[in-house]
């Protein structure tokens, strides 16, 4: 079959399908051709139930709040000190971490010398907090306590500074609402 015949065949099949759907699109009072019995009219909606009523378009733009209130964090966090934090990004992207997974700068992860791998840590810098998962060992720079992924550093405003003093808290191991 050449291209023109294929197109004609497709057009004919589409037309047949639309004709076949025509009966399905007919009003509910259509008669059954075999028995010539009228189908019942649709039930009237309960007037006590709310109805959708279209509103006229006022031309006003949809207003979306800048921040959405979320429930307070009810998890139990145990302070574990703090110190200087830094971040690492693209230079190590794709490399294996101590946990065996590949490092992705866009994930909320961190490297810590002693906390167990998989531990959730809340890192706070100048009043901004982010929860990271420990998946690597480090930092290896003297005087640093934690290395954050690029995404985590950006979330708390540490990326531009390069490093800064943070406080750390771990999710209580007995807390059942961990992520």
C-alpha positions as CSV (number, residue, x, y, z in Angstrom):
1,X,0.0,0.0,0.0
2,X,1.3,3.4,-0.8
3,X,1.0,6.5,1.4
4,X,-2.2,7.9,-0.2
5,X,-4.1,4.6,0.1
6,X,-3.0,4.2,3.7
7,X,-4.2,7.7,4.5
8,X,-7.6,7.0,2.8
9,X,-8.0,3.7,4.7
10,X,-7.2,5.5,8.0
11,X,-9.7,8.3,7.2
12,X,-12.4,5.7,6.3
13,X,-11.7,3.8,9.5
14,X,-11.9,7.0,11.5
15,X,-15.2,8.0,9.9
16,X,-16.6,4.6,10.6
17,X,-15.5,4.8,14.2
18,X,-17.1,8.3,14.6
19,X,-20.4,7.0,13.0
20,X,-20.3,4.1,15.5
21,X,-19.8,6.5,18.4
22,X,-22.7,8.6,17.1
23,X,-25.2,6.3,18.8
24,X,-23.3,6.5,22.0
25,X,-23.4,10.3,21.9
26,X,-27.2,10.4,21.2
27,X,-29.5,11.8,24.0
28,X,-30.8,9.4,26.6
29,X,-34.3,9.3,25.1
30,X,-33.1,7.4,22.0
31,X,-35.2,4.4,21.2
32,X,-33.9,0.9,21.2
33,X,-34.4,-0.1,17.6
34,X,-35.0,-3.8,18.3
35,X,-37.9,-3.4,20.7
36,X,-38.9,0.3,20.1
37,X,-39.0,1.0,23.8
38,X,-38.0,4.4,25.0
39,X,-35.2,4.6,27.5
40,X,-36.0,6.3,30.8
41,X,-35.1,10.0,31.2
42,X,-32.2,10.8,33.5
43,X,-32.9,11.2,37.2
44,X,-33.2,14.8,38.4
45,X,-30.4,15.8,40.8
46,X,-31.3,16.2,44.5
47,X,-31.9,20.0,45.0
48,X,-30.4,19.7,48.5
49,X,-26.9,18.8,47.1
50,X,-24.5,21.6,46.0
51,X,-24.3,22.2,42.3
52,X,-21.6,23.5,40.1
53,X,-22.6,26.8,38.7
54,X,-20.1,28.5,36.3
55,X,-19.1,32.0,37.3
56,X,-18.5,34.7,34.8
57,X,-14.9,35.3,33.9
58,X,-13.9,38.5,35.6
59,X,-10.5,38.6,33.9
60,X,-8.7,38.6,37.3
61,X,-5.6,36.5,37.6
62,X,-5.5,33.5,39.9
63,X,-3.8,34.6,43.1
64,X,-1.5,31.9,44.6
65,X,0.0,32.5,48.1
66,X,3.8,32.7,48.2
67,X,4.0,30.2,51.0
68,X,1.6,27.5,52.1
69,X,1.2,26.8,55.8
70,X,2.2,23.3,56.7
71,X,1.7,21.5,60.0
72,X,4.5,21.9,62.5
73,X,7.2,19.3,62.6
74,X,6.1,16.9,65.3
75,X,9.1,14.6,65.1
76,X,11.6,14.4,68.0
77,X,15.0,15.8,67.1
78,X,18.0,15.2,69.4
79,X,20.7,18.0,69.2
80,X,24.1,16.6,68.4
81,X,26.1,19.8,68.4
82,X,27.3,21.6,65.4
83,X,30.3,23.3,63.8
84,X,31.4,24.4,60.4
85,X,29.7,22.9,57.3
86,X,30.6,23.1,53.7
87,X,29.1,21.7,50.5
88,X,30.1,19.7,47.5
89,X,28.5,19.4,44.1
90,X,29.2,18.6,40.5
91,X,32.9,17.6,40.9
92,X,31.8,14.4,42.6
93,X,28.5,13.8,40.8
94,X,28.1,10.1,39.9
95,X,30.9,8.9,42.2
96,X,30.0,6.2,44.7
97,X,29.4,7.2,48.3
98,X,30.2,5.2,51.4
99,X,26.7,3.8,51.3
100,X,27.3,2.4,47.8
101,X,24.9,4.7,46.0
102,X,25.9,7.3,43.5
103,X,26.2,10.9,44.6
104,X,23.7,13.3,43.1
105,X,24.1,17.0,43.9
106,X,20.4,17.6,43.5
107,X,19.5,15.3,46.4
108,X,19.3,16.3,50.0
109,X,22.2,14.2,51.3
110,X,25.3,14.8,53.4
111,X,28.6,13.3,54.5
112,X,29.5,12.9,58.2
113,X,32.4,11.2,59.9
114,X,30.6,9.2,62.6
115,X,26.8,9.2,62.2
116,X,25.4,6.0,60.9
117,X,24.6,5.9,57.2
118,X,21.0,6.5,56.6
119,X,20.6,8.8,59.6
120,X,18.3,11.8,59.1
121,X,19.9,15.0,60.2
122,X,18.3,18.5,60.5
123,X,21.0,21.1,59.6
124,X,20.2,24.7,60.6
125,X,22.1,27.7,59.2
126,X,21.1,31.3,60.1
127,X,17.6,30.2,61.0
128,X,17.0,28.1,57.9
129,X,16.8,24.3,58.2
130,X,17.0,21.3,55.9
131,X,16.7,17.6,56.6
132,X,19.4,15.5,54.9
133,X,20.2,11.8,54.9
134,X,23.8,10.8,55.7
135,X,25.0,8.7,52.8
136,X,28.8,9.3,52.8
137,X,31.8,9.8,55.0
138,X,33.6,13.1,55.4
139,X,34.2,15.9,55.4
140,X,37.9,15.6,55.1
141,X,38.7,19.3,55.4
142,X,40.1,20.3,58.8
143,X,37.5,21.9,61.2
144,X,34.4,20.8,59.3
145,X,31.7,18.6,60.8
146,X,29.4,18.0,57.8
147,X,29.5,18.3,54.0
148,X,26.1,19.0,52.4
149,X,25.0,18.3,48.9
150,X,24.6,21.3,46.6
151,X,20.8,21.1,46.9
152,X,20.9,21.1,50.7
153,X,23.3,24.0,50.8
154,X,21.1,26.0,48.5
155,X,18.0,25.3,50.5
156,X,19.5,26.9,53.7
157,X,21.5,29.6,52.0
158,X,24.9,28.1,52.6
159,X,25.9,27.6,48.9
160,X,26.9,31.3,48.3
161,X,28.9,31.5,51.5
162,X,30.7,28.2,50.7
163,X,30.8,27.3,54.4
164,X,29.2,28.4,57.7
165,X,28.5,27.5,61.3
166,X,25.5,25.1,61.6
167,X,23.7,23.2,64.3
168,X,22.8,19.6,63.9
169,X,20.0,17.4,65.3
170,X,19.2,13.8,64.5
171,X,15.8,12.3,64.3
172,X,15.2,10.3,67.5
173,X,15.7,6.6,66.6
174,X,12.5,5.7,68.6
175,X,10.4,8.1,66.5
176,X,8.0,6.1,64.3
177,X,7.2,9.0,62.0
178,X,10.6,9.1,60.3
179,X,10.7,9.6,56.6
